[in-house]
Amino acid sequence: MLHKDFKTAILIFSKTAAQEAVSKHFDQSAGKSVNQSIAAYFIKKTVHTAQQTGLPVFLHYDTAAAHISFGQRLADAMEAIFKKDFAQIIVIGNDSPELTSATILAAVHQLALGTMVFGPAQDGGVYLIGMSQKQYCRSSFIQLPWQTSVLQAAFQSGMYPLSVGATWLPTLHDIDNIHDFRALLYRLSRNSILKKDLLAILICSPKVANTCTTFIPSTAFSMTAPFRGPPIFS
């Protein structure tokens, strides 16, 4: 069911597909172009999943200067959303392709009850953060151990104000490297659309089949069509 409470916005905080292809390697035999195609697929799948909730969706590409910390860059992106008069925000990344719109809507429900919401990732990080503008504190937020395996523990221990006693969603896997990617393919069922799409991208690799020039996803979204719905900023 589409959610019509437009006091809440979804922020997708992501690197570009080209940046992801440099920092992440999903398949050892494929090469940079295929890794970039996989990263682009993950980004667009995330946008599609978020848009299925019916909430306003904003995609922010993290292209700020490297000397600015990750926490500062994320805080800046969140504050830009709050300045658009949204009272609550749900932040997700691009690397949890098993995230569903139902899970996001569960987070929306918990936010409506006044609690912060976190989605724990298998690697110790978090794949989702939900909080209200009243619960947001920039100074504490940027000091969290971002991009480490102890981020989840930091929230659970109360390093961030109001995080103790928050609602925790089911654990999901982040896909950050070859091991994660292979585990994802193994975990998905044979009939999974996600699995079929990812295998199709690999098959289209020039190193595998040089006769394949176009990948057509079997999912409802298009790899080439522009995003629909609320505006997207970068």
SERO-4910 file (N, C-alpha, C, O; in steps of 0.05 Angstrom, whole numbers):
BEGIN
 pado doro    nc1    nc2    nc3   cac1   cac2   cac3    cc1    cc2    cc3    oc1    oc2    oc3
  Met    A     17    -24      0      0      0      0     18     25      0     37     27     15
  Leu    A     11     44    -17     26     69    -18     21     85      7     -2     87     17
  His    A     42     97     17     40    113     41     37    143     33     52    152     16
  Lys    A     18    156     45     11    184     36     19    205     57     11    228     54
  Asp    A     35    197     77     44    217     96     69    231     85     91    221     88
  Phe    A     65    254     73     87    267     60    103    284     79    118    302     71
  Lys    A    100    279    106    118    292    125    144    277    127    163    286    138
  Thr    A    144    253    115    168    236    116    180    233     88    165    228     68
  Ala    A    205    236     85    219    233     60    240    211     61    250    205     83
  Ile    A    246    199     39    267    179     37    291    191     23    289    202      1
  Leu    A    314    189     36    339    198     24    356    174     17    363    158     34
  Ile    A    363    172     -8    382    151    -17    409    165    -20    413    181    -37
  Phe    A    427    157     -2    454    169     -2    473    150    -15    478    128     -4
  Ser    A    484    158    -38    498    138    -54    522    151    -69    521    175    -75
  Lys    A    542    135    -74    562    143    -93    550    138   -121    530    124   -124
  Thr    A    563    150   -141    554    145   -168    563    117   -176    580    105   -163
  Ala    A    552    106   -197    559     79   -206    589     78   -214    602     58   -209
  Ala    A    599     99   -226    627    100   -233    645    100   -209    665     86   -209
  Gln    A    637    114   -188    653    114   -163    652     86   -150    672     76   -140
  Glu    A    629     74   -150    626     47   -139    643     27   -153    655      9   -141
  Ala    A    645     29   -179    661     11   -195    691     12   -188    705     -8   -191
  Val    A    699     35   -178    727     38   -169    732     26   -142    752     13   -137
  Ser    A    713     31   -124    717     22    -96    707     -6    -90    715    -18    -70
  Lys    A    689    -16   -107    677    -43   -102    681    -61   -126    679    -52   -149
  His    A    687    -86   -121    691   -106   -142    671   -129   -137    674   -144   -117
  Phe    A    651   -131   -154    631   -151   -150    637   -178   -163    627   -199   -155
  Asp    A    653   -177   -185    660   -201   -199    689   -199   -208    697   -180   -222
  Gln    A    705   -219   -201    734   -218   -206    740   -220   -236    759   -207   -246
  Ser    A    724   -235   -251    730   -239   -279    718   -219   -297    725   -218   -321
  Ala    A    700   -202   -287    686   -183   -303    702   -158   -310    708   -156   -334
  Gly    A    709   -141   -295    722   -117   -304    705    -93   -295    683    -95   -286
  Lys    A    717    -69   -299    706    -45   -288    678    -39   -300    660    -30   -286
  Ser    A    675    -43   -326    649    -36   -339    626    -52   -328    604    -42   -324
  Val    A    631    -78   -323    610    -95   -312    605    -88   -283    582    -88   -274
  Asn    A    626    -83   -268    622    -74   -240    606    -49   -239    589    -45   -221
  Gln    A    610    -31   -258    595     -6   -259    566    -12   -266    548      1   -256
  Ser    A    561    -31   -284    534    -38   -291    519    -50   -267    495    -45   -263
  Ile    A    533    -66   -251    521    -78   -228    514    -56   -208    493    -55   -195
  Ala    A    533    -37   -204    528    -15   -185    505      2   -194    488     10   -178
  Ala    A    503      8   -221    481     23   -231    454      9   -227    434     21   -221
  Tyr    A    455    -17   -230    431    -34   -225    422    -31   -196    398    -27   -191
  Phe    A    441    -34   -178    434    -32   -149    422     -4   -143    403     -2   -128
  Ile    A    433     17   -154    423     44   -149    394     46   -159    377     56   -145
  Lys    A    389     38   -184    363     41   -195    343     23   -182    319     30   -179
  Lys    A    351     -1   -173    333    -18   -159    325     -6   -132    302     -7   -124
  Thr    A    345      7   -119    339     21    -93    319     43    -97    301     46    -81
  Val    A    323     59   -118    304     81   -124    276     69   -129    256     80   -119
  His    A    275     48   -145    249     36   -151    235     26   -125    211     30   -122
  Thr    A    250     13   -108    239      3    -83    229     25    -66    207     23    -54
  Ala    A    244     47    -64    236     70    -48    211     83    -59    193     90    -44
  Gln    A    210     85    -85    187     98    -98    161     82    -94    139     93    -95
  Gln    A    164     56    -91    140     39    -87    126     45    -61    103     38    -57
  Thr    A    139     59    -42    126     66    -17    106     89    -21     88     92     -4
  Gly    A    109    104    -42     92    127    -46    102    152    -32     89    173    -35
  Leu    A    124    150    -18    136    173     -5    154    189    -23    164    178    -43
  Pro    A    158    215    -18    178    230    -34    206    217    -31    215    210     -9
  Val    A    219    214    -54    245    202    -55    266    221    -66    261    234    -86
  Phe    A    289    223    -53    311    240    -62    336    223    -64    344    209    -45
  Leu    A    349    225    -87    374    211    -91    397    231    -90    397    250   -106
  His    A    414    228    -71    437    246    -67    463    231    -73    469    212    -59
  Tyr    A    477    240    -94    503    228   -100    525    241    -83    527    265    -82
  Asp    A    540    224    -69    560    234    -50    585    241    -66    604    225    -69
  Thr    A    586    265    -76    609    274    -92    625    297    -79    641    310    -92
  Ala    A    620    301    -53    634    322    -39    664    316    -36    673    294    -41
  Ala    A    679    336    -30    708    334    -27    716    313     -7    703    310     14
  Ala    A    737    298    -13    745    275      4    753    284     32    751    268     51
  His    A    762    309     35    772    318     62    748    323     81    752    326    105
  Ile    A    724    323     71    700    326     88    692    298     96    688    280     79
  Ser    A    688    293    122    682    266    131    656    256    121    638    271    113
  Phe    A    653    229    121    628    217    112    605    227    129    583    233    119
  Gly    A    609    228    156    588    238    173    579    266    167    555    272    168
  Gln    A    597    283    160    590    311    153    575    311    126    555    326    124
  Arg    A    584    295    107    570    295     81    542    284     84    523    295     71
  Leu    A    538    263     99    512    252    104    494    272    119    471    275    112
  Ala    A    505    285    139    490    304    155    481    327    137    459    337    139
  Asp    A    498    337    119    491    358    101    468    350     83    449    366     78
  Ala    A    468    325     73    447    316     56    421    313     71    399    320     60
  Met    A    422    304     96    398    302    112    386    329    118    362    333    117
  Glu    A    404    348    125    394    375    131    381    389    107    362    404    111
  Ala    A    390    382     83    378    393     59    349    383     57    332    397     47
  Ile    A    344    358     65    317    347     65    300    360     86    277    368     81
  Phe    A    311    363    110    296    376    132    288    405    124    266    414    132
  Lys    A    305    418    109    299    446    101    276    447     81    265    469     76
  Lys    A    269    424     69    246    423     51    220    419     66    200    412     55
  Asp    A    221    423     93    198    421    110    188    393    115    164    388    121
  Phe    A    206    373    113    199    346    121    206    343    151    227    352    160
  Ala    A    188    331    166    191    328    194    207    303    201    220    301    222
  Gln    A    207    283    183    220    258    188    235    249    163    228    256    140
  Ile    A    256    233    167    272    224    144    280    195    148    285    186    170
  Ile    A    281    181    126    291    153    126    314    153    106    311    160     83
  Val    A    338    145    116    362    145     99    369    116     93    370     99    111
  Ile    A    374    111     67    383     84     59    406     88     39    409    109     27
  Gly    A    421     66     36    443     66     17    435     51     -8    411     46    -13
  Asn    A    454     45    -25    448     31    -50    457      2    -49    454    -13    -69
  Asp    A    468     -8    -27    482    -34    -27    467    -56    -12    479    -75     -4
  Ser    A    441    -52     -7    424    -73      5    401    -80    -14    378    -73     -9
  Pro    A    407    -95    -36    387   -100    -56    363   -117    -47    343   -119    -61
  Glu    A    366   -130    -24    343   -146    -13    324   -129      4    305   -139     14
  Leu    A    330   -103      6    311    -85     20    285    -83      5    286    -81    -20
  Thr    A    263    -84     19    237    -82      6    222    -57     14    229    -45     35
  Ser    A    202    -50     -1    186    -26      6    170    -31     31    165    -13     47
  Ala    A    163    -57     36    149    -63     61    166    -58     86    156    -48    106
  Thr    A    192    -63     84    210    -57    106    212    -27    111    213    -18    134
  Ile    A    214    -12     89    215     17     92    189     28    105    190     45    122
  Leu    A    166     17     96    141     26    108    138     18    137    126     32    152
  Ala    A    151     -4    145    151    -12    173    167      9    189    160     16    212
  Ala    A    188     19    177    204     41    190    187     66    192    188     80    213
  Val    A    171     72    172    154     96    172    134     94    195    129    113    209
  His    A    123     70    199    104     65    220    116     70    248    104     83    265
  Gln    A    141     61    252    154     64    277    161     94    282    160    103    304
  Leu    A    168    108    260    174    137    263    149    151    272    150    170    289
  Ala    A    126    143    262    100    155    270     94    151    299     80    167    311
  Leu    A    106    130    311    102    125    339    122    140    357    121    138    381
  Gly    A    140    154    344    159    171    359    186    159    365    201    170    380
  Thr    A    192    135    354    217    122    360    236    124    336    227    126    313
  Met    A    262    125    341    281    123    319    281     95    309    273     76    323
  Val    A    290     91    284    290     65    271    317     59    258    329     77    245
  Phe    A    327     35    261    352     27    249    349      0    235    335    -18    246
  Gly    A    362     -3    212    363    -29    199    391    -40    201    410    -29    189
  Pro    A    395    -61    217    422    -71    221    432    -87    197    418   -104    187
  Ala    A    456    -82    189    469    -97    167    486   -119    179    495   -117    202
  Gln    A    490   -141    164    504   -164    173    533   -157    181    545   -171    197
  Asp    A    544   -136    169    573   -130    173    577   -111    197    599   -102    201
  Gly    A    556   -105    212    559    -87    235    551    -59    230    550    -43    248
  Gly    A    545    -52    205    536    -26    199    505    -25    199    492    -42    211
  Val    A    494     -5    186    465     -3    185    457      3    156    471     19    142
  Tyr    A    435     -9    147    426     -3    119    404     17    119    396     26     97
  Leu    A    393     24    142    371     44    144    373     59    170    378     48    191
  Ile    A    368     85    168    366    102    192    341    119    189    337    132    168
  Gly    A    324    118    209    300    134    209    299    151    234    301    141    256
  Met    A    295    177    230    293    195    253    277    220    246    274    227    222
  Ser    A    267    233    266    253    259    262    273    282    264    296    278    273
  Gln    A    264    305    255    282    329    257    288    335    286    310    344    292
  Lys    A    269    330    304    273    335    332    294    316    344    308    323    363
  Gln    A    296    292    332    315    272    343    343    276    330    362    263    339
  Tyr    A    345    293    311    371    297    297    388    316    312    380    338    319
  Cys    A    413    308    316    433    325    329    459    324    313    473    303    314
  Arg    A    466    345    299    488    344    280    515    337    294    529    320    285
  Ser    A    520    350    317    546    346    329    551    316    338    572    306    335
  Ser    A    530    304    348    532    276    356    532    258    331    546    237    331
  Phe    A    517    265    311    513    249    287    540    246    272    547    224    264
  Ile    A    554    268    268    578    266    252    601    253    267    621    245    255
  Gln    A    599    250    294    620    237    309    618    207    310    635    193    321
  Leu    A    596    196    299    592    167    300    613    153    282    624    165    264
  Pro    A    620    128    288    641    113    273    630    103    246    626     79    242
  Trp    A    626    122    228    615    115    202    633     97    186    657     99    188
  Gln    A    621     80    169    635     62    151    654     43    166    675     36    156
  Thr    A    646     35    190    661     15    206    642     -7    215    617     -4    213
  Ser    A    653    -28    225    637    -51    234    625    -47    262    611    -64    272
  Val    A    631    -24    274    620    -18    301    599      3    301    591     13    322
  Leu    A    590     12    278    570     33    276    544     23    290    532     38    305
  Gln    A    536     -1    284    511    -12    296    513    -12    326    495     -5    340
  Ala    A    536    -21    336    541    -22    365    540      6    378    531      9    400
  Ala    A    550     25    363    550     53    373    521     63    377    516     76    397
  Phe    A    504     57    358    476     64    362    463     49    385    448     60    401
  Gln    A    469     23    387    457      7    408    467     15    436    452     11    455
  Ser    A    491     25    438    503     32    464    494     60    472    500     68    495
  Gly    A    481     75    455    472    102    462    493    123    456    491    145    467
  Met    A    512    118    438    531    138    431    517    162    418    526    185    420
  Tyr    A    495    156    404    479    177    393    454    181    411    441    161    418
  Pro    A    448    206    418    425    211    436    399    198    426    394    200    402
  Leu    A    384    187    443    358    175    437    359    149    422    338    138    415
  Ser    A    383    139    416    385    114    401    379     89    417    370     69    407
  Val    A    384     90    443    378     67    461    348     64    462    333     83    467
  Gly    A    338     40    458    310     35    459    296     40    432    272     38    430
  Ala    A    312     46    411    301     50    385    291     23    373    298      2    383
  Thr    A    275     25    352    265      1    339    286     -9    319    298      6    304
  Trp    A    291    -36    319    310    -48    301    295    -66    282    280    -84    290
  Leu    A    300    -62    256    287    -78    235    303   -104    231    324   -108    243
  Pro    A    292   -122    214    307   -147    208    334   -141    196    338   -122    182
  Thr    A    353   -159    201    380   -156    191    381   -163    161    369   -182    152
  Leu    A    396   -146    146    400   -151    118    430   -151    112    447   -143    128
  His    A    437   -160     88    465   -161     79    471   -137     62    456   -130     43
  Asp    A    494   -124     67    506   -104     49    522   -119     28    535   -139     34
  Ile    A    523   -109      4    539   -121    -17    562   -102    -24    559    -82    -39
  Asp    A    585   -108    -13    608    -90    -15    632   -101    -30    650    -86    -38
  Asn    A    632   -127    -35    655   -140    -48    647   -166    -62    624   -173    -63
  Ile    A    667   -180    -73    663   -204    -88    649   -225    -70    631   -239    -79
  His    A    659   -228    -45    648   -248    -27    618   -242    -22    602   -261    -23
  Asp    A    611   -217    -17    584   -210    -12    566   -216    -36    544   -225    -34
  Phe    A    577   -209    -60    562   -212    -84    556   -242    -90    534   -250    -97
  Arg    A    577   -258    -87    573   -287    -91    554   -299    -71    538   -316    -78
  Ala    A    556   -290    -46    537   -300    -26    509   -292    -32    490   -308    -27
  Leu    A    505   -268    -43    478   -259    -51    467   -278    -73    444   -286    -71
  Leu    A    482   -283    -94    473   -300   -115    466   -328   -105    447   -341   -113
  Tyr    A    482   -338    -86    478   -365    -75    452   -365    -58    438   -385    -57
  Arg    A    448   -343    -44    425   -341    -25    398   -338    -40    378   -348    -31
  Leu    A    398   -325    -63    374   -320    -78    363   -346    -91    379   -363    -99
  Ser    A    337   -348    -92    325   -371   -104    329   -371   -135    334   -350   -146
  Arg    A    326   -394   -147    329   -396   -176    310   -378   -191    317   -367   -213
  Asn    A    286   -374   -181    266   -358   -194    267   -328   -186    250   -313   -195
  Ser    A    286   -320   -170    288   -292   -162    294   -274   -185    313   -279   -201
  Ile    A    278   -253   -188    282   -234   -210    309   -220   -206    324   -215   -225
  Leu    A    316   -214   -181    341   -201   -175    364   -219   -184    383   -209   -197
  Lys    A    363   -244   -179    384   -262   -187    386   -264   -217    408   -263   -228
  Lys    A    363   -266   -231    363   -267   -260    376   -242   -272    391   -244   -291
  Asp    A    369   -219   -261    380   -194   -272    410   -192   -268    424   -184   -287
  Leu    A    419   -200   -245    448   -198   -239    464   -218   -257    485   -211   -267
  Leu    A    453   -242   -260    466   -261   -278    466   -252   -307    485   -257   -322
  Ala    A    445   -238   -315    444   -228   -342    465   -207   -347    477   -206   -368
  Ile    A    471   -190   -326    492   -170   -329    519   -184   -332    535   -175   -349
  Leu    A    524   -205   -317    549   -219   -319    552   -233   -346    574   -233   -357
  Ile    A    530   -244   -356    531   -258   -382    537   -238   -404    550   -245   -424
  Cys    A    528   -213   -400    533   -193   -420    562   -182   -420    569   -164   -436
  Ser    A    578   -191   -401    605   -182   -400    620   -190   -425    617   -213   -434
  Pro    A    635   -172   -437    651   -178   -461    669   -202   -458    675   -216   -477
  Lys    A    678   -207   -433    695   -229   -428    681   -256   -428    693   -277   -430
  Val    A    654   -254   -425    638   -278   -424    624   -283   -451    624   -305   -462
  Ala    A    611   -262   -461    596   -265   -486    598   -239   -502    582   -221   -497
  Asn    A    616   -237   -521    620   -212   -535    597   -206   -555    598   -186   -568
  Thr    A    578   -224   -558    556   -219   -576    533   -205   -562    514   -196   -574
  Cys    A    534   -203   -535    513   -190   -520    520   -161   -516    540   -155   -503
  Thr    A    504   -143   -526    510   -115   -525    490    -99   -507    496    -77   -499
  Thr    A    467   -111   -502    447    -96   -487    435   -114   -465    428   -137   -470
  Phe    A    434   -103   -441    421   -117   -419    394   -106   -414    390    -82   -409
  Ile    A    373   -123   -416    346   -115   -411    336   -127   -385    333   -151   -384
  Pro    A    332   -111   -364    325   -122   -339    297   -134   -340    279   -125   -354
  Ser    A    292   -155   -324    266   -167   -322    249   -154   -301    225   -161   -299
  Thr    A    260   -136   -286    245   -122   -265    227   -101   -277    229    -95   -301
  Ala    A    211    -88   -260    191    -69   -270    203    -42   -277    191    -26   -291
  Phe    A    228    -37   -269    240    -12   -275    259    -15   -298    268    -37   -304
  Ser    A    266      7   -311    283      7   -334    311     17   -326    314     35   -310
  Met    A    331      5   -338    358     14   -333    364     40   -346    383     54   -339
  Thr    A    349     48   -366    355     72   -382    335     94   -378    341    117   -383
  Ala    A    310     87   -370    290    108   -368    296    126   -344    306    116   -324
  Pro    A    289    151   -346    294    169   -323    276    162   -300    254    151   -303
  Phe    A    285    169   -275    269    164   -252    243    180   -253    243    203   -263
  Arg    A    222    169   -242    197    183   -240    191    190   -211    204    180   -193
  Gly    A    172    208   -208    164    215   -180    176    241   -171    182    258   -188
  Pro    A    180    244   -145    190    269   -134    218    276   -145    232    258   -155
  Pro    A    226    301   -143    251    310   -154    275    296   -141    274    288   -117
  Ile    A    296    293   -156    321    281   -147    343    302   -149    345    315   -169
  Phe    A    358    304   -128    379    325   -128    406    311   -125    408    288   -116
  Ser    A    427    326   -132    454    315   -130    472    335   -117    496    330   -113
***
